[in-house]
Amino acid sequence: MKARLYEKYKNEVVPALKQKHNYKNVHQIPMLEKIVVNMGVGASLEKNAIDDAAKDLSLITGRKAVISKSRHDIANFKLREGMPIGCRVTLRRDAMYEFFDRLVATALPRIRDFRGLSHRKFDGRGNYTFGVAEQTIFPEIELDKIKRTQGMDITIVTTARDDAQAQELLKLMGFPFAEVKETPKETVKDAAMEEAKAAAKAAARELARQEEAEHAARESAKAAAKE
């Protein structure tokens, strides 16, 4: 049985995108390709920090986490080549759609004061990356059993050609973008003009004050010379 979100994509999202953009080939229609979840762990932490992060990531995604290791020696960070520095999971097909569904419907709404995610986090090639501060937003994590709060980066990779098509795809899939309140151009122009006028007046007052101070200094010098 296919994932619920995949059925929504096939039955609702694909016809909507095809009707709007008049795609000639079905393969031109953007779709989700994969989701990469990455946890970075400081090399200075105790050894079992990596194991704990990998365990939490496996619980969240339902897949075994792969340990990421450093590729270079960096003395300033006390880092040696081959040291474990994090873990990651790559999700595709049904596992990807199921994770996306749980992320949108359950996890993200549990963030305190959540008002949506920024639409400015696309990379220019149709991929979207955002950070999560704590793993506790996922219901799979039991609060009594975690030893430390651990953040993560989530990257949603799409086949869209540009960011606009990718954002439209994610919106139709139910991704919670924050509402952008556009200010009328005339209001912005008037505000900028008023700010410029205020700055010019302040500069004129400062110049007049300096001239008065210089004049007073010259008069004092003349009076002192006569004495």
C-alpha positions as semicolon CSV with decimal commas, in nm:
position;residue;x (nm);y (nm);z (nm)
1;M;0,000;0,000;0,000
2;K;0,136;0,337;-0,105
3;A;0,187;0,621;0,142
4;R;-0,104;0,861;0,193
5;L;0,099;1,161;0,082
6;Y;0,205;0,986;-0,238
7;E;-0,160;0,926;-0,325
8;K;-0,226;1,297;-0,264
9;Y;0,065;1,390;-0,489
10;K;-0,052;1,162;-0,768
11;N;-0,422;1,251;-0,750
12;E;-0,416;1,621;-0,655
13;V;-0,073;1,780;-0,693
14;V;0,020;1,641;-1,035
15;P;-0,306;1,753;-1,207
16;A;-0,281;2,099;-1,046
17;L;0,079;2,155;-1,158
18;K;0,012;2,015;-1,505
19;Q;-0,288;2,242;-1,556
20;K;-0,105;2,555;-1,438
21;H;0,225;2,510;-1,625
22;N;0,104;2,310;-1,925
23;Y;0,377;2,049;-1,901
24;K;0,404;1,847;-2,220
25;N;0,579;1,552;-2,059
26;V;0,483;1,393;-1,728
27;H;0,850;1,376;-1,631
28;Q;0,868;1,756;-1,633
29;I;0,635;1,775;-1,333
30;P;0,837;1,841;-1,013
31;M;0,836;1,574;-0,746
32;L;1,014;1,485;-0,424
33;E;1,336;1,297;-0,492
34;K;1,476;1,233;-0,142
35;I;1,494;1,372;0,211
36;V;1,825;1,383;0,397
37;V;1,825;1,416;0,777
38;N;2,161;1,504;0,929
39;M;2,271;1,535;1,292
40;G;2,604;1,695;1,373
41;V;2,774;1,599;1,699
42;G;3,070;1,786;1,845
43;A;3,393;1,590;1,848
44;S;3,463;1,715;2,203
45;L;3,160;1,532;2,348
46;E;3,184;1,190;2,508
47;K;3,209;0,884;2,288
48;N;2,853;0,763;2,337
49;A;2,712;1,096;2,208
50;I;2,736;0,966;1,851
51;D;2,560;0,641;1,947
52;D;2,281;0,832;2,121
53;A;2,233;1,062;1,823
54;A;2,227;0,768;1,581
55;K;1,971;0,590;1,800
56;D;1,744;0,895;1,811
57;L;1,776;0,947;1,436
58;S;1,687;0,583;1,372
59;L;1,376;0,617;1,589
60;I;1,271;0,933;1,406
61;T;1,322;0,811;1,052
62;G;1,271;0,436;1,088
63;R;1,602;0,369;0,908
64;K;1,949;0,284;1,036
65;A;2,166;0,595;1,063
66;V;2,504;0,615;0,888
67;I;2,792;0,759;1,090
68;S;2,961;1,060;0,925
69;K;3,338;1,088;0,971
70;S;3,572;1,383;0,925
71;R;3,778;1,395;0,607
72;H;4,055;1,630;0,723
73;D;4,268;1,714;1,026
74;I;4,177;2,050;1,182
75;A;4,395;2,137;1,478
76;N;4,186;2,434;1,596
77;F;3,887;2,206;1,648
78;K;4,094;1,917;1,784
79;L;3,968;1,714;1,491
80;R;4,146;1,420;1,336
81;E;4,073;1,252;1,005
82;G;3,830;0,964;1,047
83;M;3,675;1,088;1,373
84;P;3,294;1,048;1,394
85;I;3,128;1,391;1,376
86;G;2,763;1,306;1,317
87;C;2,511;1,077;1,155
88;R;2,266;1,095;0,867
89;V;1,978;0,912;0,701
90;T;1,863;0,938;0,339
91;L;1,498;0,859;0,272
92;R;1,343;0,776;-0,066
93;R;1,011;0,656;-0,206
94;D;0,749;0,544;0,052
95;A;0,974;0,606;0,353
96;M;1,031;0,961;0,230
97;Y;0,660;1,034;0,187
98;E;0,576;0,885;0,528
99;F;0,845;1,093;0,700
100;F;0,731;1,409;0,518
101;D;0,373;1,341;0,627
102;R;0,471;1,296;0,993
103;L;0,698;1,600;0,979
104;V;0,429;1,832;0,847
105;A;0,130;1,695;1,036
106;T;0,282;1,611;1,375
107;A;0,638;1,732;1,438
108;L;0,654;2,092;1,312
109;P;0,329;2,204;1,484
110;R;0,485;2,099;1,817
111;I;0,752;2,371;1,788
112;R;0,684;2,647;2,039
113;D;0,534;2,961;1,878
114;F;0,553;2,799;1,536
115;R;0,435;3,036;1,261
116;G;0,567;2,859;0,956
117;L;0,906;2,818;0,791
118;S;1,085;3,081;0,586
119;H;1,053;3,066;0,208
120;R;1,409;3,200;0,169
121;K;1,591;2,875;0,250
122;F;1,598;2,735;-0,103
123;D;1,941;2,680;-0,255
124;G;1,862;2,809;-0,604
125;R;1,825;2,460;-0,752
126;G;1,488;2,362;-0,607
127;N;1,613;2,211;-0,279
128;Y;1,500;2,329;0,064
129;T;1,703;2,298;0,386
130;F;1,596;2,400;0,734
131;G;1,712;2,331;1,088
132;V;1,532;2,185;1,387
133;A;1,665;2,284;1,729
134;E;1,549;1,979;1,925
135;Q;1,469;1,617;1,845
136;T;1,191;1,621;2,105
137;I;0,937;1,761;1,855
138;F;0,908;1,411;1,711
139;P;0,662;1,193;1,905
140;E;0,887;0,888;1,860
141;I;1,135;1,037;2,110
142;E;1,059;0,971;2,478
143;L;1,155;1,273;2,688
144;D;1,256;1,060;2,987
145;K;1,515;0,866;2,790
146;I;1,710;1,141;2,611
147;K;2,044;1,245;2,762
148;R;2,093;1,570;2,567
149;T;1,901;1,788;2,325
150;Q;2,020;1,738;1,970
151;G;1,936;1,949;1,668
152;M;1,932;1,840;1,306
153;D;1,924;1,967;0,949
154;I;1,658;1,843;0,709
155;T;1,708;1,878;0,334
156;I;1,420;1,819;0,094
157;V;1,552;1,746;-0,255
158;T;1,312;1,794;-0,547
159;T;1,336;1,757;-0,924
160;A;1,214;2,114;-0,978
161;R;1,420;2,332;-1,211
162;D;1,402;2,641;-0,992
163;D;1,299;2,755;-0,646
164;A;0,959;2,889;-0,755
165;Q;0,843;2,552;-0,886
166;A;0,985;2,375;-0,579
167;Q;0,803;2,611;-0,343
168;E;0,478;2,561;-0,532
169;L;0,522;2,183;-0,511
170;L;0,586;2,190;-0,135
171;K;0,288;2,423;-0,077
172;L;0,056;2,185;-0,258
173;M;0,199;1,901;-0,051
174;G;0,101;2,087;0,266
175;F;0,439;2,227;0,372
176;P;0,385;2,511;0,624
177;F;0,554;2,821;0,483
178;A;0,526;3,144;0,680
179;E;0,294;3,408;0,539
180;V;0,476;3,697;0,373
181;K;0,315;4,033;0,441
182;E;0,389;4,253;0,143
183;T;0,407;4,627;0,208
184;P;0,266;4,846;-0,072
185;K;0,542;5,001;-0,284
186;E;0,405;5,354;-0,235
187;T;0,422;5,316;0,142
188;V;0,780;5,192;0,123
189;K;0,874;5,481;-0,107
190;D;0,713;5,742;0,121
191;A;0,882;5,596;0,428
192;A;1,223;5,603;0,259
193;M;1,170;5,964;0,151
194;E;1,075;6,072;0,502
195;E;1,382;5,898;0,644
196;A;1,604;6,078;0,390
197;K;1,451;6,415;0,478
198;A;1,499;6,354;0,850
199;A;1,861;6,256;0,795
200;A;1,925;6,570;0,585
201;K;1,772;6,794;0,854
202;A;1,982;6,628;1,124
203;A;2,298;6,677;0,917
204;A;2,211;7,046;0,860
205;R;2,157;7,103;1,233
206;E;2,490;6,936;1,314
207;L;2,672;7,152;1,056
208;A;2,515;7,472;1,198
209;R;2,617;7,370;1,547
210;Q;2,976;7,313;1,438
211;E;2,987;7,654;1,264
212;E;2,857;7,826;1,578
213;A;3,120;7,651;1,789
214;E;3,399;7,755;1,548
215;H;3,275;8,116;1,544
216;A;3,265;8,124;1,923
217;A;3,619;7,985;1,935
218;R;3,747;8,254;1,695
219;E;3,583;8,532;1,896
220;S;3,738;8,398;2,214
221;A;4,079;8,385;2,050
222;K;4,046;8,750;1,932
223;A;3,941;8,865;2,278
224;A;4,236;8,684;2,434
225;A;4,478;8,844;2,183
226;K;4,355;9,197;2,263
227;E;4,411;9,142;2,633
